[in-house]
Amino acid sequence: MTSTFTTPPAPAGAALSPYGLTCEQLETPLGLDEREPRLSWKLRSDLRGDAQSAYRITVALGEADLRGGDRLVWDSGRRPSADTLLVPYDGPPLQSATRYHWRVTVWDARGEQTGYADSWFETGLLHDEEWRASWIARDPEAAPVQDPPRDEDRSERTRHLLPCSHLRRPFTLDGVPPVRARAYVSARGLYELRINGHRVGDAELAPGWTEYHRRVPYQTYDVGDLLREGDNVVAAVLADGWWCGYVGFDSRRAALHYGDAPQFLVQLLLDYADGSRRWVVSDGSWREHPGPISYADLLMGEYVDARAELPGWDAPGYNDSSWAPVLVTGTDTGVLEAAADRPVRVLAELPATSVERRGEDRFVVDLGQNMVGRVRLTVRGARRGQRIRLRHAEMLTDGELYVANLRTAEATDTYVAAGRPVEVFEPRFTFHGFRYVEVTGYPGELDPADLTGRVLHNDTPWTGEFACSDATVNRLHANIGWGQRGNFVAVPTDCPQRDERLGWLADAQVFLPTACRNADVAAFFARWMRDVVDAQHPGGAFGDVVPEVCLTREGAPAWGDGGVIIPWHLYRTYGDRRVLERSLPAMKRWVDHVHRHNPGLVWRAHVGNHYGDWLQVNAETPRDLLATAYFARSAELVAAAARVLGADRDAERYGALHAAVREAFVEAFVDVGKGRVAGDTQTGYLLALAFGLLPTEAVPAAVGHLAADIEARGHHLTTGFVGVSLLCPVLADHGRSDLAYALLHQDTYPSWGYSIRHGATTIWERWDGWTEEHGFQSPAMNSFNHYSLGSVGEWLYGGVAGIAQHPDSVAYGDLLLRPTIGGLLTWAHARQETSRGEVTCGWRLEDGELHLEATVPPGIHATLVVPTADPGAVRADGVPVADRDGVEVVGRTDRSLTVRLVSGRHRLTAAPPGDASPPGLRPGPG
């Protein structure tokens, strides 16, 4: 797990102060390509109603220079402004490979200077000509090198895979040591950098996966502490990765997509006190040799023969005379870009919960949680050459691993022991989706303490917390989070276990609102959106997947539309105008593509591999209805994005197109008089209602038909990937929160609770992944870690607990707190670290009263809707709301009171709204 966010509490009476400083939505980025990076901070204060009235930013070359001096680079001066988000650097051009310290000072609502905070960012190599390194690789024509012994028991798919390259170059540092040392590193493939026997950094699966033809990220590391006077060695291990390993469900290797062998590039920059510089780069002077990793593949697994270890190979003094010279493959560094998001890291460890012996030397280990990553295994007393095999699976069948759903992915790691008393095996260049591990060939008894799951995912800081009185709903929330962790590995993937793991756009766009609640995914998705734009087809179509491998056809409705929906949601959540600026031309081309091929405005042509409401159950939503609804939605969002960016003519044009498509939708699919939507399915009604496609007079009847369908099915859903995210929000927004809760609490098939009742610890790909009646679904497509159906998580934060924002608000600048009291819950609470600061909202029913609590960041106002049967009796902090400073009554109905809150902490009490639970609900576990 990523560490839960922490907001240091302000002491009693503490004044306004900034915290959480970021540059380009990253904390202290080391190596940045942006010429005008944007600076952000959050605010906290213990004073109710406090706000920022002005700020000042200073940028300097040294921390001591932030208050002034010759090395002060930029001083914004005191700027009367409430801005805290993505303020662009506006000083002289930034220099490459330079650390800049920055300070933000703030003034409070009374105009008093109250606090400051410091941070830093460091630029990467901003100009192509600054790259002096060459791409290097194993030379297949070099004099043959005798490989160490290999176990020949390899599958047909892995037999042709080659050992990972070990690369090294000695160099000498004489005299005065450098005052600063940086390594700029990348690979076409995967790398692990080492200097003088030490691993550099903690990034895993670096440099990640992008549209390699257009961009390859490089990482920057501070390596000053690893260098020494005299002899030094820079070294690396190089693996296939996504560059030339197995990718997706294509039976071919990825060599047909990118390259046929991995390549490595590194550039050490050494700065000296006298202003001089020295470079140590990858070039023809390097040497290469295979090592203990016989092969490493992301889908097949990793094979390590410890007998072939090369002791001291990455340190000075090693004799590499038997090593082969490398092949210099090119100097084309124009594709290099500084990594723009946080890397994959090991972010949690899971101990084994049980070990069951299943044979003489075979054990099945349960980690208790479906996870993504690898295993660290301690081996005790193995003889030299003893082979130990680890197979991974998400489920068991009759006590044995269920691996049929992996398809061609072998997910098998092998270790050949060196014969030492204690050895530790942990793969480095593969990952698996699994809960269970079968260990075969282990000597003696396997102790649970000797096997640990190591959880891998992009380090997107966890920013959300949700809890309620129902343990099953809490498990659902946890399952959603684990699905997000497991599928945010380099790109937002569809599943982490089988031969797929692709960046499907529809999965990403339906889950993004939930993802943004759980974690800070701003940089992760902004970086991926650049690949989405780069992969756009010449005619304007987005693809189904990005990076575009295995599937190169034009995207289907709801899939291709992800190229429009995702940048808009990133703007709404994080205030990121730049992602809109970079995406808007592509967004327009997508809508133009659909329009060009469907001049009648009902989307039936050029639909790609039309998936419809993928994996819906017991229903069939008309595909042209779904497509046309998304056509309207994308046109609407393009118009909205254009309006934000001041492109008024585009806003008018696509706004008119949206209106026309909406009219065509009604004519083709809606019986206005009866409020009927063609197909009469839950998803059909949800799309029409959520996207505002129905005439006002048809809405009540449409809601009634939707509700009737759910009730007729015994409070069960039929929605697939597309409809499921809309289900609870639409019902609650149209006065049927009773049904939303009925679906949330349901635990018979099909429902979220059904999988939980049968032991799920992640979200399943399909409602019927396993059922009591039929067992496992077809292994052709049956993932047990697939976040799409977990998109209900957004409603847990925004509906159940009530943290939302007004429709015109950006980055939670104008909060709408609207908790939904109902179901079997007696309390619910959510906490979210937004771009502007901490927001909380929670409620509980106790002793016949409704208790509400909310926290609003400084400078922000919140509208709180209090659901109550007695609006006149609502109290704030123990007094009538009319008598409480910072609380203003702005609306009243016979079932609610709406108040406007200033920043700070608020506590309100009211009479409960009445029973919102549908008939037949039984109390769940508490």
Secondary structure, DSSP 8 states (H G I E B T S, - for coil): ---B-------TT---EEEEEEETTBSS-BS---SS-EEEEEEE-SSTT----EEEEEEESSGGGTTSSTTEEEE---EE----S-EE--SS---TT-EEEEEEEEE-TTS-EEEEEEEEEE----SGGG----EEE--TTS-------------TTTTT----EEEEEEEEE-SS--SEEEEEEEEESEEEEEETTEE----BSTT----TTT-EEEEEEE-GGG--SEEEEEEEEEE-HHHHSB-TT-SSBGGGTS-SS-EEEEEEEEE-TTS-EEEEE-STT-EEEE-SEEEEETTTEEEEEGGG--TTTTSTT---TTSEE-EEEE---TTEEE--S--EEEEEEEE--EEEE-SSSEEEEEEEEEEEEEEEEEEES--TT-EEEEEEESEEETTEEE-GGGTT---EEEEE----SEEEE--SS--EEEEEEEEES--S---GGGEEEEEEEE---B-EEEEES-HHHHHHHHHHHHHHHHHBSSSB-S-SSSS----BHHHHHHHHHHHHHHB--HHHHHHHHHHHHHT--TTS--BSBSS--S--SB--TTTTTHHHHHHHHHHHHH--HHHHHHHHHHHHHHHHHHHHH-TTSS--SS-SS---STT--S----HHHHHHHHHHHHHHHHHHHHHHTT-HHHHHHHHHHHHHHHHHHHHHHEETTTTEETT--HHHHHHHHHTT-S-GGGHHHHHHHHHHHHHHTTS-----HHHHHHHHHHHHHTT-HHHHHHHHH--SSSSHHHHHHTT-SS--SSTTSEETTTEE--TTS--S--GGGGTTHHHIIIIII-EEE-TT-STTSEEEE-----TT-SEEEEEEEETTEEEEEEEEEETTEEEEEEEE-TT-EEEEEEE-S-GGG-EETTEEGGGSTTEEEEEE-SSEEEEEE-SEEEEEEE--------TT------
